[in-house]
Amino acid sequence: MLDIRLPRSIEERLERLARRTGRTKGYSIRQAIIEHIQDLEDLYLAEGALERIRTGEEQTTTLQDALKRYGVEG
């Protein structure tokens, strides 16, 4: 169970969407979270990797070197 407070403008948009689609507001909220959470996870992982690269904790390689390493014709 999750309890969130939304701005009135968002609540009104959800109510209109629910009326138009015949689905509940909860359904639309769940769908929005499901679709957006992967993007957030990817963003946070990428930010972490970028920070590790900047601090020297993680190294990068060129595309050419990666292709050569895995035997792919470039």
PQR file with spaces between the fields and no chain letter, atoms N, CA, C, O and H, PARSE charges and radii, in Angstrom:
ATOM       1  N    MET     1       0.847   -1.180    0.000 -0.4000 1.5000
ATOM       2  CA   MET     1       0.000    0.000    0.000 -0.0000 2.0000
ATOM       3  C    MET     1       0.886    1.234    0.000  0.5500 1.7000
ATOM       4  O    MET     1       1.913    1.271    0.677 -0.5500 1.4000
ATOM       5  N    LEU     2       0.492    2.227   -0.748 -0.4000 1.5000
ATOM       6  CA   LEU     2       1.259    3.452   -0.889 -0.0000 2.0000
ATOM       7  C    LEU     2       0.312    4.631   -0.764  0.5500 1.7000
ATOM       8  O    LEU     2      -0.774    4.631   -1.343 -0.5500 1.4000
ATOM       9  H    LEU     2      -0.343    2.197   -1.298  0.4000 1.0000
ATOM      10  N    ASP     3       0.721    5.616   -0.017 -0.4000 1.5000
ATOM      11  CA   ASP     3      -0.103    6.810    0.165 -0.0000 2.0000
ATOM      12  C    ASP     3       0.706    8.004   -0.308  0.5500 1.7000
ATOM      13  O    ASP     3       1.761    8.299    0.253 -0.5500 1.4000
ATOM      14  H    ASP     3       1.603    5.615    0.454  0.4000 1.0000
ATOM      15  N    ILE     4       0.225    8.697   -1.336 -0.4000 1.5000
ATOM      16  CA   ILE     4       0.939    9.861   -1.851 -0.0000 2.0000
ATOM      17  C    ILE     4       0.004   11.047   -1.957  0.5500 1.7000
ATOM      18  O    ILE     4      -1.208   10.894   -2.111 -0.5500 1.4000
ATOM      19  H    ILE     4      -0.632    8.458   -1.792  0.4000 1.0000
ATOM      20  N    ARG     5       0.578   12.213   -1.872 -0.4000 1.5000
ATOM      21  CA   ARG     5      -0.183   13.447   -2.064 -0.0000 2.0000
ATOM      22  C    ARG     5       0.229   14.036   -3.409  0.5500 1.7000
ATOM      23  O    ARG     5       1.415   14.199   -3.697 -0.5500 1.4000
ATOM      24  H    ARG     5       1.562   12.337   -1.747  0.4000 1.0000
ATOM      25  N    LEU     6      -0.752   14.343   -4.207 -0.4000 1.5000
ATOM      26  CA   LEU     6      -0.499   14.895   -5.534 -0.0000 2.0000
ATOM      27  C    LEU     6      -1.036   16.320   -5.598  0.5500 1.7000
ATOM      28  O    LEU     6      -1.995   16.665   -4.907 -0.5500 1.4000
ATOM      29  H    LEU     6      -1.715   14.210   -3.973  0.4000 1.0000
ATOM      30  N    PRO     7      -0.411   17.139   -6.431 -0.5600 1.5000
ATOM      31  CA   PRO     7      -0.970   18.475   -6.648  0.2800 2.0000
ATOM      32  C    PRO     7      -2.384   18.350   -7.221  0.5500 1.7000
ATOM      33  O    PRO     7      -2.685   17.404   -7.950 -0.5500 1.4000
ATOM      34  N    ARG     8      -3.229   19.294   -6.892 -0.4000 1.5000
ATOM      35  CA   ARG     8      -4.630   19.253   -7.352 -0.0000 2.0000
ATOM      36  C    ARG     8      -4.710   19.139   -8.874  0.5500 1.7000
ATOM      37  O    ARG     8      -5.581   18.441   -9.393 -0.5500 1.4000
ATOM      38  H    ARG     8      -2.984   20.062   -6.300  0.4000 1.0000
ATOM      39  N    SER     9      -3.824   19.810   -9.588 -0.4000 1.5000
ATOM      40  CA   SER     9      -3.865   19.758  -11.056 -0.0000 2.0000
ATOM      41  C    SER     9      -3.654   18.333  -11.571  0.5500 1.7000
ATOM      42  O    SER     9      -4.287   17.927  -12.546 -0.5500 1.4000
ATOM      43  H    SER     9      -3.117   20.378   -9.166  0.4000 1.0000
ATOM      44  N    ILE    10      -2.778   17.580  -10.929 -0.4000 1.5000
ATOM      45  CA   ILE    10      -2.530   16.197  -11.339 -0.0000 2.0000
ATOM      46  C    ILE    10      -3.733   15.331  -10.975  0.5500 1.7000
ATOM      47  O    ILE    10      -4.155   14.477  -11.755 -0.5500 1.4000
ATOM      48  H    ILE    10      -2.264   17.909  -10.137  0.4000 1.0000
ATOM      49  N    GLU    11      -4.272   15.558   -9.797 -0.4000 1.5000
ATOM      50  CA   GLU    11      -5.469   14.819   -9.374 -0.0000 2.0000
ATOM      51  C    GLU    11      -6.605   15.027  -10.366  0.5500 1.7000
ATOM      52  O    GLU    11      -7.309   14.079  -10.715 -0.5500 1.4000
ATOM      53  H    GLU    11      -3.930   16.251   -9.163  0.4000 1.0000
ATOM      54  N    GLU    12      -6.786   16.256  -10.820 -0.4000 1.5000
ATOM      55  CA   GLU    12      -7.843   16.553  -11.794 -0.0000 2.0000
ATOM      56  C    GLU    12      -7.578   15.867  -13.126  0.5500 1.7000
ATOM      57  O    GLU    12      -8.502   15.361  -13.763 -0.5500 1.4000
ATOM      58  H    GLU    12      -6.214   17.026  -10.537  0.4000 1.0000
ATOM      59  N    ARG    13      -6.330   15.848  -13.544 -0.4000 1.5000
ATOM      60  CA   ARG    13      -5.988   15.154  -14.792 -0.0000 2.0000
ATOM      61  C    ARG    13      -6.278   13.666  -14.679  0.5500 1.7000
ATOM      62  O    ARG    13      -6.804   13.058  -15.611 -0.5500 1.4000
ATOM      63  H    ARG    13      -5.579   16.259  -13.027  0.4000 1.0000
ATOM      64  N    LEU    14      -5.935   13.081  -13.535 -0.4000 1.5000
ATOM      65  CA   LEU    14      -6.219   11.660  -13.310 -0.0000 2.0000
ATOM      66  C    LEU    14      -7.721   11.387  -13.321  0.5500 1.7000
ATOM      67  O    LEU    14      -8.165   10.377  -13.868 -0.5500 1.4000
ATOM      68  H    LEU    14      -5.508   13.575  -12.778  0.4000 1.0000
ATOM      69  N    GLU    15      -8.496   12.276  -12.724 -0.4000 1.5000
ATOM      70  CA   GLU    15      -9.945   12.102  -12.720 -0.0000 2.0000
ATOM      71  C    GLU    15     -10.509   12.162  -14.136  0.5500 1.7000
ATOM      72  O    GLU    15     -11.372   11.361  -14.497 -0.5500 1.4000
ATOM      73  H    GLU    15      -8.135   13.096  -12.280  0.4000 1.0000
ATOM      74  N    ARG    16     -10.024   13.111  -14.939 -0.4000 1.5000
ATOM      75  CA   ARG    16     -10.486   13.197  -16.339 -0.0000 2.0000
ATOM      76  C    ARG    16     -10.105   11.951  -17.122  0.5500 1.7000
ATOM      77  O    ARG    16     -10.904   11.414  -17.889 -0.5500 1.4000
ATOM      78  H    ARG    16      -9.323   13.762  -14.646  0.4000 1.0000
ATOM      79  N    LEU    17      -8.868   11.498  -16.916 -0.4000 1.5000
ATOM      80  CA   LEU    17      -8.403   10.296  -17.611 -0.0000 2.0000
ATOM      81  C    LEU    17      -9.240    9.089  -17.213  0.5500 1.7000
ATOM      82  O    LEU    17      -9.598    8.273  -18.062 -0.5500 1.4000
ATOM      83  H    LEU    17      -8.219   11.934  -16.293  0.4000 1.0000
ATOM      84  N    ALA    18      -9.551    8.973  -15.941 -0.4000 1.5000
ATOM      85  CA   ALA    18     -10.362    7.850  -15.465 -0.0000 2.0000
ATOM      86  C    ALA    18     -11.751    7.877  -16.108  0.5500 1.7000
ATOM      87  O    ALA    18     -12.272    6.840  -16.519 -0.5500 1.4000
ATOM      88  H    ALA    18      -9.260    9.636  -15.251  0.4000 1.0000
ATOM      89  N    ARG    19     -12.335    9.053  -16.190 -0.4000 1.5000
ATOM      90  CA   ARG    19     -13.664    9.153  -16.822 -0.0000 2.0000
ATOM      91  C    ARG    19     -13.605    8.780  -18.304  0.5500 1.7000
ATOM      92  O    ARG    19     -14.477    8.072  -18.807 -0.5500 1.4000
ATOM      93  H    ARG    19     -11.912    9.896  -15.857  0.4000 1.0000
ATOM      94  N    ARG    20     -12.578    9.257  -18.992 -0.4000 1.5000
ATOM      95  CA   ARG    20     -12.461    8.985  -20.431 -0.0000 2.0000
ATOM      96  C    ARG    20     -12.167    7.533  -20.748  0.5500 1.7000
ATOM      97  O    ARG    20     -12.647    7.001  -21.750 -0.5500 1.4000
ATOM      98  H    ARG    20     -11.869    9.832  -18.584  0.4000 1.0000
ATOM      99  N    THR    21     -11.377    6.887  -19.896 -0.4000 1.5000
ATOM     100  CA   THR    21     -10.957    5.514  -20.197 -0.0000 2.0000
ATOM     101  C    THR    21     -11.801    4.454  -19.515  0.5500 1.7000
ATOM     102  O    THR    21     -11.763    3.286  -19.902 -0.5500 1.4000
ATOM     103  H    THR    21     -10.987    7.319  -19.083  0.4000 1.0000
ATOM     104  N    GLY    22     -12.559    4.848  -18.507 -0.4000 1.5000
ATOM     105  CA   GLY    22     -13.332    3.867  -17.755 -0.0000 2.0000
ATOM     106  C    GLY    22     -12.479    3.042  -16.804  0.5500 1.7000
ATOM     107  O    GLY    22     -12.928    2.018  -16.289 -0.5500 1.4000
ATOM     108  H    GLY    22     -12.589    5.797  -18.193  0.4000 1.0000
ATOM     109  N    ARG    23     -11.268    3.481  -16.575 -0.4000 1.5000
ATOM     110  CA   ARG    23     -10.365    2.797  -15.656 -0.0000 2.0000
ATOM     111  C    ARG    23     -10.210    3.650  -14.404  0.5500 1.7000
ATOM     112  O    ARG    23     -10.575    4.825  -14.389 -0.5500 1.4000
ATOM     113  H    ARG    23     -10.903    4.313  -16.993  0.4000 1.0000
ATOM     114  N    THR    24      -9.668    3.046  -13.361 -0.4000 1.5000
ATOM     115  CA   THR    24      -9.510    3.779  -12.113 -0.0000 2.0000
ATOM     116  C    THR    24      -8.277    4.680  -12.153  0.5500 1.7000
ATOM     117  O    THR    24      -7.371    4.496  -12.966 -0.5500 1.4000
ATOM     118  H    THR    24      -9.372    2.091  -13.373  0.4000 1.0000
ATOM     119  N    LYS    25      -8.275    5.657  -11.252 -0.4000 1.5000
ATOM     120  CA   LYS    25      -7.091    6.502  -11.117 -0.0000 2.0000
ATOM     121  C    LYS    25      -5.904    5.644  -10.685  0.5500 1.7000
ATOM     122  O    LYS    25      -4.782    5.842  -11.151 -0.5500 1.4000
ATOM     123  H    LYS    25      -9.011    5.807  -10.592  0.4000 1.0000
ATOM     124  N    GLY    26      -6.163    4.696   -9.796 -0.4000 1.5000
ATOM     125  CA   GLY    26      -5.099    3.807   -9.326 -0.0000 2.0000
ATOM     126  C    GLY    26      -4.442    3.049  -10.465  0.5500 1.7000
ATOM     127  O    GLY    26      -3.225    2.863  -10.478 -0.5500 1.4000
ATOM     128  H    GLY    26      -7.075    4.536   -9.417  0.4000 1.0000
ATOM     129  N    TYR    27      -5.255    2.612  -11.423 -0.4000 1.5000
ATOM     130  CA   TYR    27      -4.711    1.897  -12.579 -0.0000 2.0000
ATOM     131  C    TYR    27      -3.726    2.789  -13.337  0.5500 1.7000
ATOM     132  O    TYR    27      -2.622    2.360  -13.672 -0.5500 1.4000
ATOM     133  H    TYR    27      -6.243    2.763  -11.412  0.4000 1.0000
ATOM     134  N    SER    28      -4.133    4.026  -13.603 -0.4000 1.5000
ATOM     135  CA   SER    28      -3.269    4.946  -14.357 -0.0000 2.0000
ATOM     136  C    SER    28      -1.999    5.270  -13.588  0.5500 1.7000
ATOM     137  O    SER    28      -0.925    5.378  -14.178 -0.5500 1.4000
ATOM     138  H    SER    28      -5.030    4.374  -13.331  0.4000 1.0000
ATOM     139  N    ILE    29      -2.114    5.424  -12.289 -0.4000 1.5000
ATOM     140  CA   ILE    29      -0.936    5.699  -11.472 -0.0000 2.0000
ATOM     141  C    ILE    29       0.023    4.515  -11.507  0.5500 1.7000
ATOM     142  O    ILE    29       1.231    4.697  -11.666 -0.5500 1.4000
ATOM     143  H    ILE    29      -2.987    5.336  -11.809  0.4000 1.0000
ATOM     144  N    ARG    30      -0.510    3.300  -11.360 -0.4000 1.5000
ATOM     145  CA   ARG    30       0.339    2.098  -11.428 -0.0000 2.0000
ATOM     146  C    ARG    30       1.056    2.016  -12.769  0.5500 1.7000
ATOM     147  O    ARG    30       2.257    1.751  -12.813 -0.5500 1.4000
ATOM     148  H    ARG    30      -1.491    3.152  -11.232  0.4000 1.0000
ATOM     149  N    GLN    31       0.331    2.240  -13.859 -0.4000 1.5000
ATOM     150  CA   GLN    31       0.942    2.164  -15.190 -0.0000 2.0000
ATOM     151  C    GLN    31       2.048    3.202  -15.342  0.5500 1.7000
ATOM     152  O    GLN    31       3.108    2.903  -15.891 -0.5500 1.4000
ATOM     153  H    GLN    31      -0.645    2.455  -13.823  0.4000 1.0000
ATOM     154  N    ALA    32       1.810    4.407  -14.863 -0.4000 1.5000
ATOM     155  CA   ALA    32       2.815    5.463  -14.971 -0.0000 2.0000
ATOM     156  C    ALA    32       4.077    5.088  -14.190  0.5500 1.7000
ATOM     157  O    ALA    32       5.191    5.303  -14.668 -0.5500 1.4000
ATOM     158  H    ALA    32       0.949    4.649  -14.416  0.4000 1.0000
ATOM     159  N    ILE    33       3.905    4.539  -13.013 -0.4000 1.5000
ATOM     160  CA   ILE    33       5.055    4.139  -12.195 -0.0000 2.0000
ATOM     161  C    ILE    33       5.814    3.003  -12.859  0.5500 1.7000
ATOM     162  O    ILE    33       7.041    3.038  -12.946 -0.5500 1.4000
ATOM     163  H    ILE    33       3.000    4.365  -12.625  0.4000 1.0000
ATOM     164  N    ILE    34       5.097    2.010  -13.321 -0.4000 1.5000
ATOM     165  CA   ILE    34       5.739    0.861  -13.971 -0.0000 2.0000
ATOM     166  C    ILE    34       6.557    1.305  -15.176  0.5500 1.7000
ATOM     167  O    ILE    34       7.685    0.850  -15.364 -0.5500 1.4000
ATOM     168  H    ILE    34       4.100    1.981  -13.250  0.4000 1.0000
ATOM     169  N    GLU    35       5.993    2.192  -15.993 -0.4000 1.5000
ATOM     170  CA   GLU    35       6.698    2.631  -17.190 -0.0000 2.0000
ATOM     171  C    GLU    35       7.873    3.551  -16.867  0.5500 1.7000
ATOM     172  O    GLU    35       8.868    3.561  -17.592 -0.5500 1.4000
ATOM     173  H    GLU    35       5.077    2.562  -15.840  0.4000 1.0000
ATOM     174  N    HIS    36       7.769    4.316  -15.798 -0.4000 1.5000
ATOM     175  CA   HIS    36       8.795    5.303  -15.482 -0.0000 2.0000
ATOM     176  C    HIS    36       9.911    4.758  -14.597  0.5500 1.7000
ATOM     177  O    HIS    36      11.025    5.281  -14.632 -0.5500 1.4000
ATOM     178  H    HIS    36       6.961    4.308  -15.209  0.4000 1.0000
ATOM     179  N    ILE    37       9.647    3.737  -13.816 -0.4000 1.5000
ATOM     180  CA   ILE    37      10.646    3.259  -12.859 -0.0000 2.0000
ATOM     181  C    ILE    37      11.889    2.710  -13.560  0.5500 1.7000
ATOM     182  O    ILE    37      12.999    2.875  -13.052 -0.5500 1.4000
ATOM     183  H    ILE    37       8.743    3.311  -13.787  0.4000 1.0000
ATOM     184  N    GLN    38      11.728    2.072  -14.697 -0.4000 1.5000
ATOM     185  CA   GLN    38      12.896    1.562  -15.432 -0.0000 2.0000
ATOM     186  C    GLN    38      13.794    2.720  -15.873  0.5500 1.7000
ATOM     187  O    GLN    38      15.019    2.624  -15.802 -0.5500 1.4000
ATOM     188  H    GLN    38      10.827    1.939  -15.110  0.4000 1.0000
ATOM     189  N    ASP    39      13.181    3.805  -16.324 -0.4000 1.5000
ATOM     190  CA   ASP    39      13.969    4.974  -16.723 -0.0000 2.0000
ATOM     191  C    ASP    39      14.744    5.535  -15.532  0.5500 1.7000
ATOM     192  O    ASP    39      15.913    5.895  -15.670 -0.5500 1.4000
ATOM     193  H    ASP    39      12.186    3.883  -16.382  0.4000 1.0000
ATOM     194  N    LEU    40      14.106    5.611  -14.370 -0.4000 1.5000
ATOM     195  CA   LEU    40      14.787    6.114  -13.177 -0.0000 2.0000
ATOM     196  C    LEU    40      15.941    5.200  -12.769  0.5500 1.7000
ATOM     197  O    LEU    40      17.024    5.675  -12.428 -0.5500 1.4000
ATOM     198  H    LEU    40      13.157    5.319  -14.258  0.4000 1.0000
ATOM     199  N    GLU    41      15.705    3.892  -12.804 -0.4000 1.5000
ATOM     200  CA   GLU    41      16.764    2.942  -12.460 -0.0000 2.0000
ATOM     201  C    GLU    41      17.947    3.098  -13.409  0.5500 1.7000
ATOM     202  O    GLU    41      19.097    3.127  -12.969 -0.5500 1.4000
ATOM     203  H    GLU    41      14.825    3.506  -13.081  0.4000 1.0000
ATOM     204  N    ASP    42      17.672    3.198  -14.703 -0.4000 1.5000
ATOM     205  CA   ASP    42      18.740    3.371  -15.688 -0.0000 2.0000
ATOM     206  C    ASP    42      19.507    4.667  -15.448  0.5500 1.7000
ATOM     207  O    ASP    42      20.734    4.692  -15.541 -0.5500 1.4000
ATOM     208  H    ASP    42      16.738    3.175  -15.060  0.4000 1.0000
ATOM     209  N    LEU    43      18.789    5.737  -15.141 -0.4000 1.5000
ATOM     210  CA   LEU    43      19.425    7.025  -14.896 -0.0000 2.0000
ATOM     211  C    LEU    43      20.363    6.941  -13.698  0.5500 1.7000
ATOM     212  O    LEU    43      21.506    7.390  -13.780 -0.5500 1.4000
ATOM     213  H    LEU    43      17.792    5.717  -15.066  0.4000 1.0000
ATOM     214  N    TYR    44      19.899    6.376  -12.589 -0.4000 1.5000
ATOM     215  CA   TYR    44      20.732    6.291  -11.398 -0.0000 2.0000
ATOM     216  C    TYR    44      21.935    5.388  -11.610  0.5500 1.7000
ATOM     217  O    TYR    44      23.020    5.681  -11.107 -0.5500 1.4000
ATOM     218  H    TYR    44      18.970    6.011  -12.522  0.4000 1.0000
ATOM     219  N    LEU    45      21.765    4.291  -12.349 -0.4000 1.5000
ATOM     220  CA   LEU    45      22.905    3.425  -12.664 -0.0000 2.0000
ATOM     221  C    LEU    45      23.921    4.160  -13.526  0.5500 1.7000
ATOM     222  O    LEU    45      25.126    4.048  -13.301 -0.5500 1.4000
ATOM     223  H    LEU    45      20.884    4.053  -12.758  0.4000 1.0000
ATOM     224  N    ALA    46      23.440    4.910  -14.512 -0.4000 1.5000
ATOM     225  CA   ALA    46      24.333    5.655  -15.401 -0.0000 2.0000
ATOM     226  C    ALA    46      25.071    6.751  -14.638  0.5500 1.7000
ATOM     227  O    ALA    46      26.262    6.967  -14.861 -0.5500 1.4000
ATOM     228  H    ALA    46      22.461    5.000  -14.695  0.4000 1.0000
ATOM     229  N    GLU    47      24.373    7.439  -13.744 -0.4000 1.5000
ATOM     230  CA   GLU    47      25.030    8.483  -12.950 -0.0000 2.0000
ATOM     231  C    GLU    47      26.125    7.885  -12.067  0.5500 1.7000
ATOM     232  O    GLU    47      27.197    8.471  -11.916 -0.5500 1.4000
ATOM     233  H    GLU    47      23.406    7.263  -13.563  0.4000 1.0000
ATOM     234  N    GLY    48      25.853    6.724  -11.489 -0.4000 1.5000
ATOM     235  CA   GLY    48      26.855    6.050  -10.670 -0.0000 2.0000
ATOM     236  C    GLY    48      28.071    5.650  -11.488  0.5500 1.7000
ATOM     237  O    GLY    48      29.207    5.831  -11.051 -0.5500 1.4000
ATOM     238  H    GLY    48      24.982    6.248  -11.612  0.4000 1.0000
ATOM     239  N    ALA    49      27.830    5.104  -12.681 -0.4000 1.5000
ATOM     240  CA   ALA    49      28.941    4.706  -13.553 -0.0000 2.0000
ATOM     241  C    ALA    49      29.756    5.921  -13.975  0.5500 1.7000
ATOM     242  O    ALA    49      30.985    5.866  -13.996 -0.5500 1.4000
ATOM     243  H    ALA    49      26.907    4.957  -13.035  0.4000 1.0000
ATOM     244  N    LEU    50      29.090    7.007  -14.309 -0.4000 1.5000
ATOM     245  CA   LEU    50      29.790    8.229  -14.714 -0.0000 2.0000
ATOM     246  C    LEU    50      30.667    8.748  -13.577  0.5500 1.7000
ATOM     247  O    LEU    50      31.802    9.163  -13.812 -0.5500 1.4000
ATOM     248  H    LEU    50      28.091    7.052  -14.292  0.4000 1.0000
ATOM     249  N    GLU    51      30.159    8.728  -12.366 -0.4000 1.5000
ATOM     250  CA   GLU    51      30.940    9.178  -11.221 -0.0000 2.0000
ATOM     251  C    GLU    51      32.166    8.295  -11.012  0.5500 1.7000
ATOM     252  O    GLU    51      33.251    8.798  -10.718 -0.5500 1.4000
ATOM     253  H    GLU    51      29.237    8.390  -12.175  0.4000 1.0000
ATOM     254  N    ARG    52      31.996    6.966  -11.163 -0.4000 1.5000
ATOM     255  CA   ARG    52      33.134    6.052  -11.019 -0.0000 2.0000
ATOM     256  C    ARG    52      34.173    6.291  -12.113  0.5500 1.7000
ATOM     257  O    ARG    52      35.372    6.174  -11.863 -0.5500 1.4000
ATOM     258  H    ARG    52      31.114    6.558  -11.402  0.4000 1.0000
ATOM     259  N    ILE    53      33.727    6.621  -13.307 -0.4000 1.5000
ATOM     260  CA   ILE    53      34.659    6.930  -14.397 -0.0000 2.0000
ATOM     261  C    ILE    53      35.410    8.223  -14.075  0.5500 1.7000
ATOM     262  O    ILE    53      36.627    8.295  -14.245 -0.5500 1.4000
ATOM     263  H    ILE    53      32.752    6.716  -13.510  0.4000 1.0000
ATOM     264  N    ARG    54      34.698    9.226  -13.618 -0.4000 1.5000
ATOM     265  CA   ARG    54      35.324   10.519  -13.290 -0.0000 2.0000
ATOM     266  C    ARG    54      36.356   10.391  -12.170  0.5500 1.7000
ATOM     267  O    ARG    54      37.379   11.076  -12.190 -0.5500 1.4000
ATOM     268  H    ARG    54      33.709    9.168  -13.479  0.4000 1.0000
ATOM     269  N    THR    55      36.095    9.522  -11.199 -0.4000 1.5000
ATOM     270  CA   THR    55      37.022    9.361  -10.072 -0.0000 2.0000
ATOM     271  C    THR    55      38.105    8.334  -10.356  0.5500 1.7000
ATOM     272  O    THR    55      38.982    8.113   -9.521 -0.5500 1.4000
ATOM     273  H    THR    55      35.264    8.966  -11.183  0.4000 1.0000
ATOM     274  N    GLY    56      38.057    7.705  -11.522 -0.4000 1.5000
ATOM     275  CA   GLY    56      39.080    6.729  -11.884 -0.0000 2.0000
ATOM     276  C    GLY    56      38.836    5.340  -11.341  0.5500 1.7000
ATOM     277  O    GLY    56      39.676    4.456  -11.513 -0.5500 1.4000
ATOM     278  H    GLY    56      37.345    7.884  -12.200  0.4000 1.0000
ATOM     279  N    GLU    57      37.713    5.125  -10.691 -0.4000 1.5000
ATOM     280  CA   GLU    57      37.400    3.796  -10.153 -0.0000 2.0000
ATOM     281  C    GLU    57      37.006    2.821  -11.250  0.5500 1.7000
ATOM     282  O    GLU    57      37.088    1.606  -11.065 -0.5500 1.4000
ATOM     283  H    GLU    57      37.031    5.843  -10.551  0.4000 1.0000
ATOM     284  N    GLU    58      36.582    3.340  -12.380 -0.4000 1.5000
ATOM     285  CA   GLU    58      36.132    2.502  -13.488 -0.0000 2.0000
ATOM     286  C    GLU    58      36.768    3.035  -14.768  0.5500 1.7000
ATOM     287  O    GLU    58      36.873    4.244  -14.974 -0.5500 1.4000
ATOM     288  H    GLU    58      36.515    4.327  -12.531  0.4000 1.0000
ATOM     289  N    GLN    59      37.189    2.105  -15.620 -0.4000 1.5000
ATOM     290  CA   GLN    59      37.853    2.476  -16.869 -0.0000 2.0000
ATOM     291  C    GLN    59      36.910    2.325  -18.052  0.5500 1.7000
ATOM     292  O    GLN    59      35.939    1.570  -17.994 -0.5500 1.4000
ATOM     293  H    GLN    59      37.104    1.123  -15.452  0.4000 1.0000
ATOM     294  N    THR    60      37.198    3.036  -19.102 -0.4000 1.5000
ATOM     295  CA   THR    60      36.427    2.920  -20.335 -0.0000 2.0000
ATOM     296  C    THR    60      37.307    2.323  -21.420  0.5500 1.7000
ATOM     297  O    THR    60      38.521    2.201  -21.260 -0.5500 1.4000
ATOM     298  H    THR    60      37.987    3.649  -19.149  0.4000 1.0000
ATOM     299  N    THR    61      36.679    1.958  -22.515 -0.4000 1.5000
ATOM     300  CA   THR    61      37.403    1.432  -23.666 -0.0000 2.0000
ATOM     301  C    THR    61      36.779    2.008  -24.928  0.5500 1.7000
ATOM     302  O    THR    61      35.611    2.399  -24.928 -0.5500 1.4000
ATOM     303  H    THR    61      35.692    2.058  -22.645  0.4000 1.0000
ATOM     304  N    THR    62      37.535    2.060  -25.973 -0.4000 1.5000
ATOM     305  CA   THR    62      36.991    2.563  -27.238 -0.0000 2.0000
ATOM     306  C    THR    62      36.135    1.488  -27.887  0.5500 1.7000
ATOM     307  O    THR    62      36.265    0.305  -27.574 -0.5500 1.4000
ATOM     308  H    THR    62      38.484    1.743  -25.973  0.4000 1.0000
ATOM     309  N    LEU    63      35.270    1.901  -28.780 -0.4000 1.5000
ATOM     310  CA   LEU    63      34.444    0.955  -29.519 -0.0000 2.0000
ATOM     311  C    LEU    63      35.329    0.013  -30.326  0.5500 1.7000
ATOM     312  O    LEU    63      35.085   -1.193  -30.360 -0.5500 1.4000
ATOM     313  H    LEU    63      35.164    2.863  -29.034  0.4000 1.0000
ATOM     314  N    GLN    64      36.341    0.550  -30.967 -0.4000 1.5000
ATOM     315  CA   GLN    64      37.243   -0.284  -31.768 -0.0000 2.0000
ATOM     316  C    GLN    64      37.902   -1.372  -30.931  0.5500 1.7000
ATOM     317  O    GLN    64      37.982   -2.522  -31.363 -0.5500 1.4000
ATOM     318  H    GLN    64      36.539    1.530  -30.940  0.4000 1.0000
ATOM     319  N    ASP    65      38.374   -1.019  -29.736 -0.4000 1.5000
ATOM     320  CA   ASP    65      39.000   -2.020  -28.860 -0.0000 2.0000
ATOM     321  C    ASP    65      37.994   -3.073  -28.417  0.5500 1.7000
ATOM     322  O    ASP    65      38.330   -4.255  -28.347 -0.5500 1.4000
ATOM     323  H    ASP    65      38.309   -0.085  -29.386  0.4000 1.0000
ATOM     324  N    ALA    66      36.777   -2.664  -28.119 -0.4000 1.5000
ATOM     325  CA   ALA    66      35.746   -3.621  -27.703 -0.0000 2.0000
ATOM     326  C    ALA    66      35.405   -4.572  -28.843  0.5500 1.7000
ATOM     327  O    ALA    66      35.268   -5.776  -28.626 -0.5500 1.4000
ATOM     328  H    ALA    66      36.504   -1.704  -28.175  0.4000 1.0000
ATOM     329  N    LEU    67      35.267   -4.044  -30.050 -0.4000 1.5000
ATOM     330  CA   LEU    67      34.971   -4.892  -31.204 -0.0000 2.0000
ATOM     331  C    LEU    67      36.098   -5.895  -31.436  0.5500 1.7000
ATOM     332  O    LEU    67      35.853   -7.071  -31.702 -0.5500 1.4000
ATOM     333  H    LEU    67      35.379   -3.066  -30.226  0.4000 1.0000
ATOM     334  N    LYS    68      37.319   -5.419  -31.332 -0.4000 1.5000
ATOM     335  CA   LYS    68      38.481   -6.294  -31.526 -0.0000 2.0000
ATOM     336  C    LYS    68      38.518   -7.373  -30.447  0.5500 1.7000
ATOM     337  O    LYS    68      38.770   -8.540  -30.744 -0.5500 1.4000
ATOM     338  H    LYS    68      37.518   -4.463  -31.115  0.4000 1.0000
ATOM     339  N    ARG    69      38.271   -6.991  -29.208 -0.4000 1.5000
ATOM     340  CA   ARG    69      38.316   -7.941  -28.090 -0.0000 2.0000
ATOM     341  C    ARG    69      37.325   -9.074  -28.271  0.5500 1.7000
ATOM     342  O    ARG    69      37.617  -10.218  -27.923 -0.5500 1.4000
ATOM     343  H    ARG    69      38.067   -6.042  -28.966  0.4000 1.0000
ATOM     344  N    TYR    70      36.147   -8.762  -28.817 -0.4000 1.5000
ATOM     345  CA   TYR    70      35.098   -9.771  -28.966 -0.0000 2.0000
ATOM     346  C    TYR    70      35.027  -10.350  -30.374  0.5500 1.7000
ATOM     347  O    TYR    70      34.091  -11.078  -30.706 -0.5500 1.4000
ATOM     348  H    TYR    70      35.910   -7.833  -29.099  0.4000 1.0000
ATOM     349  N    GLY    71      36.013  -10.025  -31.195 -0.4000 1.5000
ATOM     350  CA   GLY    71      36.089  -10.632  -32.522 -0.0000 2.0000
ATOM     351  C    GLY    71      35.013  -10.188  -33.478  0.5500 1.7000
ATOM     352  O    GLY    71      34.602  -10.952  -34.351 -0.5500 1.4000
ATOM     353  H    GLY    71      36.773   -9.434  -30.925  0.4000 1.0000
ATOM     354  N    VAL    72      34.546   -8.955  -33.325 -0.4000 1.5000
ATOM     355  CA   VAL    72      33.504   -8.435  -34.201 -0.0000 2.0000
ATOM     356  C    VAL    72      34.163   -7.550  -35.252  0.5500 1.7000
ATOM     357  O    VAL    72      35.011   -6.714  -34.939 -0.5500 1.4000
ATOM     358  H    VAL    72      34.880   -8.334  -32.615  0.4000 1.0000
ATOM     359  N    GLU    73      33.764   -7.747  -36.488 -0.4000 1.5000
ATOM     360  CA   GLU    73      34.286   -6.918  -37.576 -0.0000 2.0000
ATOM     361  C    GLU    73      33.716   -5.515  -37.471  0.5500 1.7000
ATOM     362  O    GLU    73      32.496   -5.359  -37.414 -0.5500 1.4000
ATOM     363  H    GLU    73      33.075   -8.426  -36.742  0.4000 1.0000
ATOM     364  N    GLY    74      34.537   -4.515  -37.445 -0.4000 1.5000
ATOM     365  CA   GLY    74      34.083   -3.129  -37.312 -0.0000 2.0000
ATOM     366  C    GLY    74      34.237   -2.426  -38.565  0.5500 1.7000
ATOM     367  O    GLY    74      33.909   -1.243  -38.653 -0.5500 1.4000
ATOM     368  H    GLY    74      35.528   -4.642  -37.492  0.4000 1.0000
